[in-house]
């Protein structure tokens, strides 16, 4: 196993802080904190915040009743525990006052603090009220481009999560998850149970959309009974943690396969071949040095030329890691160049409202050679369960 690379990540983050002109990074709820420290704060009203200055010792301010959950990492941060009755906002503000540069009286420059995108609004507003001279930014301005480049341990964790999801997809495609005559919600429950059985600690989603519901990309599985002779879109993923490495806090899986409950008519079969070609085009286009939007164009061009352009109305993909959706996003308008270590989904879809839908999704990582590697290997065919 590759050790958790926290010290390296702190160094990379500080380099980015210098580029962005950020004096202090404050991490609370959300994925940045566990990515950087290995500790995930419980989503409580009590304030947890890592204060990471551009230079100097990082301090993790944490409720005392939560402190036992913090794994000691003397090389990364010290712990400052507060008790109920204390004012944690005052503690954080004191740390910030010691860490930020003094405002430039001539230039009027204000100290810059980047705070977690998902920090509680009450915490941020309280800090703003006691630190009126500070310029505030989202932490993603610093962390997003750093997190987008996965290290060796993260790629290993993503590979393990993808392999587990592949095993679930194989069970589905083998016909071992009953479909016809069952509610979508029951099939969804089966897929979630299989993810847990394959080592996932958490199920993030298990979308099952059948018949006309397959044309709703984020359909919530419900009471509709899966019928014969229809497409069924199954999009599922969760969090799998590998102890002792970057996956200790959990990395995500995400896969979509479409099956057919019967013998597909020509229209469905031909449409799926367009989808499959589009997904392949997207994967092939995803190389180091290529703009993220170019991958979206590659999938969209195939679907447009086949006459289904109006039925593909979401981005081609999203980054994945400690969160199921993160940078880089494969969408028109995103000119960021892909890099070695980027990991993302490639998942075009075709959705004919009121009739049928289909989607094909793999997680792809850009390897050291700059070439794309599919982490998902489950059958890409639209498996049909005909008579």
C-alpha positions in Angstrom: 0.0 0.0 0.0 1.1 3.6 -0.7 1.2 5.7 2.5 -1.2 8.6 2.9 0.5 11.5 1.2 -0.7 14.3 3.5 2.7 16.2 3.8 3.1 16.2 0.0 -0.5 17.6 -0.4 0.1 20.4 2.2 3.2 21.3 0.1 1.2 21.4 -3.1 -1.6 23.4 -1.5 0.8 26.0 -0.2 2.4 26.3 -3.7 -1.1 27.0 -5.0 -1.8 29.5 -2.2 1.2 31.5 -3.2 0.0 31.5 -6.8 -3.5 32.6 -5.8 -2.3 35.1 -3.2 -4.1 33.4 -0.3 -2.7 34.0 3.2 -4.7 31.3 5.0 -6.7 28.3 4.1 -9.6 27.4 6.4 -11.1 23.9 5.9 -14.2 22.8 7.6 -17.0 20.5 6.3 -16.6 19.0 2.9 -14.0 16.9 1.1 -11.0 19.2 1.3 -10.4 18.5 5.0 -10.3 14.7 4.8 -8.3 14.9 1.6 -5.6 17.0 3.2 -5.6 15.5 6.8 -7.3 12.1 6.7 -10.0 13.5 9.1 -13.6 13.9 8.1 -15.6 16.3 10.4 -19.0 15.1 11.5 -21.7 17.3 9.9 -22.6 18.9 13.3 -23.4 22.5 14.3 -20.2 22.5 16.3 -17.3 24.2 14.5 -14.4 22.2 13.2 -11.8 24.1 11.2 -8.3 23.5 10.0 -6.4 26.8 9.9 -3.5 26.4 7.4 -1.3 29.5 7.0 0.9 30.1 4.0 3.8 29.5 6.4 3.8 28.2 9.9 2.0 25.4 11.8 -1.5 24.3 10.8 -3.9 24.0 13.6 -7.1 21.9 13.7 -9.8 23.5 15.9 -12.2 20.7 16.8 -14.9 20.1 19.5 -13.4 18.2 22.4 -16.0 15.5 22.2 -14.9 14.9 18.6 -11.1 15.1 19.3 -10.8 11.3 20.0 -11.8 10.7 16.4 -8.8 12.6 15.1 -5.9 10.4 14.2 -2.6 12.0 15.5 -0.7 13.6 12.6 2.0 15.6 14.3 3.7 16.1 10.9 0.6 17.8 9.5 -1.2 19.7 12.3 -1.7 20.2 16.0 -5.1 19.9 17.6 -6.8 22.7 19.5 -9.9 21.2 21.2 -12.7 23.4 22.5 -15.4 22.6 25.0 -19.1 23.5 25.0 -19.3 26.9 26.5 -16.1 28.1 24.7 -16.3 30.4 21.6 -14.8 28.4 18.7 -15.2 31.4 16.3 -13.0 33.5 18.7 -10.4 30.7 18.7 -10.3 30.5 14.9 -10.3 34.3 14.6 -7.3 34.5 17.0 -5.4 32.0 14.8 -6.2 34.0 11.7 -5.1 37.3 13.2 -1.7 35.7 14.0 -1.4 34.2 10.5 -2.5 36.9 8.1 -0.3 39.7 6.8 -0.9 43.2 8.0 -3.0 45.2 5.6 -0.9 47.5 3.3 -1.9 51.0 4.3 -0.8 52.5 1.0 -2.1 49.8 -1.4 -5.1 49.0 0.7 -4.4 45.3 0.3 -6.5 43.1 2.6 -5.5 39.7 3.9 -7.0 36.9 1.9 -8.6 33.8 3.6 -10.0 30.9 1.5 -12.7 28.9 3.4 -14.3 25.6 2.6 -17.0 25.8 -0.1 -19.3 23.7 2.1 -18.5 25.4 5.5 -21.7 26.2 7.4 -22.9 29.7 6.5 -23.3 30.5 10.2 -19.6 29.9 10.8 -18.5 32.0 7.9 -20.8 34.9 8.7 -19.6 34.8 12.3 -16.0 35.0 11.2 -16.8 37.8 8.7 -18.3 39.8 11.5 -15.2 39.7 13.7 -12.7 40.0 10.9 -14.1 42.8 8.7 -10.8 43.6 7.0 -10.4 40.2 5.4 -11.1 39.2 1.8 -12.8 35.8 1.6 -12.6 33.3 -1.2 -13.8 29.7 -1.7 -11.2 27.0 -0.8 -11.8 25.4 -4.2 -9.9 28.3 -5.8 -6.8 26.7 -4.1 -7.7 23.0 -3.7 -9.7 22.1 -6.8 -6.8 22.1 -9.3 -4.6 20.3 -6.8 -7.1 17.6 -5.9 -7.8 17.1 -9.6 -4.4 15.6 -10.1 -4.5 12.2 -8.2 -1.5 10.8 -6.6 -0.5 7.1 -6.7 -2.5 6.2 -3.6 -5.6 7.9 -4.9 -5.5 6.1 -8.2 -5.1 2.8 -6.4 -8.1 3.6 -4.3 -10.2 4.6 -7.4 -9.1 1.4 -9.2 -10.2 -0.7 -6.3 -13.6 1.1 -6.1 -14.1 0.7 -9.9 -13.2 -3.0 -9.8 -15.8 -3.6 -7.0 -18.5 -1.7 -9.0 -17.5 -3.8 -12.1 -18.3 -7.0 -10.1 -21.7 -5.6 -9.3 -22.3 -4.7 -12.9 -21.3 -8.3 -13.9 -23.9 -9.7 -11.6 -26.5 -7.4 -13.1 -25.5 -8.3 -16.7 -25.5 -12.0 -15.9 -29.2 -11.7 -15.1 -28.7 -12.5 -11.4 -30.6 -9.3 -10.3 -34.3 -10.0 -11.2 -35.8 -7.1 -13.1 -39.2 -7.8 -14.8 -42.1 -7.7 -12.4 -40.1 -5.9 -9.7 -40.3 -2.3 -8.5 -37.4 0.0 -9.5 -36.8 0.7 -5.8 -36.3 -3.0 -5.1 -33.8 -3.4 -7.9 -32.0 -0.3 -6.6 -31.9 -1.8 -3.2 -30.3 -5.0 -4.6 -27.6 -3.0 -6.4 -26.8 -1.1 -3.2 -26.6 -4.3 -1.2 -24.2 -5.7 -3.8 -22.0 -2.6 -3.6 -21.8 -3.1 0.2 -21.1 -6.8 -0.2 -18.2 -5.9 -2.6 -16.5 -3.8 0.1 -18.1 -0.4 -0.2 -18.7 1.4 3.1 -21.4 3.6 1.7 -23.8 3.7 -1.2 -24.0 7.1 -2.8 -26.8 6.3 -5.3 -28.3 3.4 -7.2 -30.4 4.8 -10.0 -32.7 2.4 -11.7 -34.8 4.0 -14.5 -37.0 1.7 -16.6 -39.1 2.3 -19.7 -39.9 6.0 -20.0 -38.2 6.6 -16.7 -34.9 5.7 -18.4 -35.2 9.0 -20.1 -34.7 10.8 -16.8 -30.9 10.8 -16.1 -31.2 11.3 -12.3 -34.5 9.4 -11.9 -35.4 8.5 -8.3 -36.2 4.8 -8.3 -39.8 4.3 -7.2 -42.9 2.1 -7.4 -42.9 1.6 -11.1 -42.7 -2.1 -12.0 -40.1 -3.0 -14.6 -41.8 -4.4 -17.6 -40.7 -6.6 -20.6 -39.3 -5.1 -23.7 -37.8 -1.9 -22.3 -34.5 -0.3 -21.5 -33.4 -0.2 -17.9 -30.6 2.3 -17.0 -28.7 1.3 -13.9 -26.3 4.0 -12.6 -24.7 3.2 -9.2 -21.7 4.0 -7.0 -20.5 4.5 -3.5 -17.5 5.0 -1.3 -14.8 2.3 -0.8 -12.0 2.9 1.7 -8.7 1.1 1.8 -7.1 1.2 5.2 -3.6 2.5 5.4 -3.5 4.6 2.3 -5.2 7.5 0.6 -8.4 5.5 0.5 -8.7 5.5 4.2 -11.2 8.3 4.0 -12.9 6.6 1.0 -12.8 7.1 -2.7 -15.8 6.8 -5.1 -17.1 4.5 -7.7 -19.5 5.4 -10.4 -20.7 3.2 -13.3 -23.7 3.0 -15.6 -24.9 0.1 -17.7 -28.1 -0.1 -19.7 -29.8 -3.5 -20.2 -32.9 -4.5 -22.2 -35.7 -6.8 -20.9 -36.3 -8.6 -24.1 -35.0 -8.7 -27.6 -34.1 -5.1 -28.6 -35.9 -3.8 -31.7 -33.7 -2.3 -34.5 -34.3 1.3 -33.3 -33.1 0.5 -29.8 -30.1 -1.6 -31.0 -29.0 1.0 -33.5 -29.4 3.8 -31.0 -27.2 2.0 -28.5 -24.5 1.4 -31.1 -24.4 5.2 -31.6 -24.1 5.6 -27.8 -21.3 3.1 -27.6 -19.4 4.8 -30.4 -19.8 8.1 -28.7 -18.5 6.9 -25.4 -15.5 5.3 -27.1 -14.8 8.6 -29.0 -14.8 10.4 -25.6 -12.4 8.0 -24.0 -10.0 8.1 -26.9 -10.1 11.9 -26.9 -9.3 12.2 -23.2 -5.5 12.6 -23.3 -3.1 14.9 -21.4 -2.9 18.3 -23.0 -6.5 18.1 -24.5 -9.1 20.6 -23.2 -11.8 19.1 -21.1 -14.4 20.6 -23.4 -12.9 18.7 -26.4 -13.9 15.4 -24.8 -17.5 16.6 -24.5 -17.4 17.6 -28.2 -16.0 14.2 -29.2 -19.0 12.4 -27.7 -21.5 15.0 -28.8 -20.3 15.0 -32.4 -21.0 11.2 -32.8 -24.5 11.6 -31.3 -25.2 14.8 -33.3 -24.2 13.2 -36.6 -26.4 10.2 -36.0 -29.4 12.5 -35.5 -29.8 12.2 -31.7 -28.2 15.5 -30.7 -31.4 16.9 -29.2 -31.6 13.9 -26.9 -28.2 14.3 -25.3 -28.6 17.2 -22.8 -26.0 16.9 -20.1 -22.2 17.2 -19.9 -20.1 14.2 -20.9 -18.5 13.7 -17.5 -17.2 14.9 -14.1 -14.1 14.4 -12.1 -14.2 11.8 -9.3 -12.1 11.1 -6.2 -13.0 11.6 -2.6 -16.2 13.2 -4.0 -18.4 11.6 -6.6 -18.4 15.0 -8.5 -15.4 17.2 -8.6 -13.0 18.8 -11.1 -12.4 18.4 -14.0 -15.8 18.7 -15.6 -16.0 17.6 -19.2 -18.4 20.2 -20.5 -18.4 22.9 -23.3 -16.8 26.0 -22.0 -14.2 24.3 -19.8 -10.9 25.0 -21.6 -8.8 23.6 -18.8 -6.2 21.1 -20.2 -6.3 17.6 -18.9 -3.3 16.3 -17.0 -1.7 13.1 -16.0 -3.5 11.9 -12.9 -6.9 13.4 -13.8 -9.8 11.0 -13.1 -13.2 11.5 -14.5 -16.3 9.8 -15.9 -17.1 9.5 -19.6 -20.9 9.0 -19.7 -22.9 10.2 -22.8 -26.6 9.4 -22.8 -29.5 9.4 -25.2 -32.9 10.2 -23.8 -36.1 10.1 -25.8 -38.7 11.6 -23.5 -41.7 9.4 -22.8 -40.2 6.4 -24.5 -36.7 5.2 -23.6 -33.3 6.2 -22.4 -29.8 4.8 -22.3 -26.4 5.8 -20.8 -22.9 4.2 -20.8 -20.4 5.3 -18.2 -16.9 4.4 -17.2 -14.3 6.0 -14.9 -11.2 7.0 -16.8 -7.8 8.1 -15.5 -5.0 9.7 -17.5 -1.9 7.6 -17.0 1.8 8.5 -16.8 2.0 8.2 -20.6 -0.7 10.8 -21.0 -3.1 8.2 -22.4 -6.6 7.3 -21.1 -7.1 4.2 -19.0 -10.6 2.8 -18.4 -10.9 1.8 -14.7 -14.2 0.1 -15.5 -14.1 -3.1 -17.6 -17.6 -4.4 -17.3 -19.2 -5.5 -20.6 -20.0 -2.4 -22.7 -22.7 -4.2 -24.7 -26.4 -3.5 -24.0 -27.0 -7.0 -22.4 -30.5 -8.2 -23.4 -32.6 -10.7 -21.5 -34.6 -12.0 -24.4 -37.0 -15.0 -24.4 
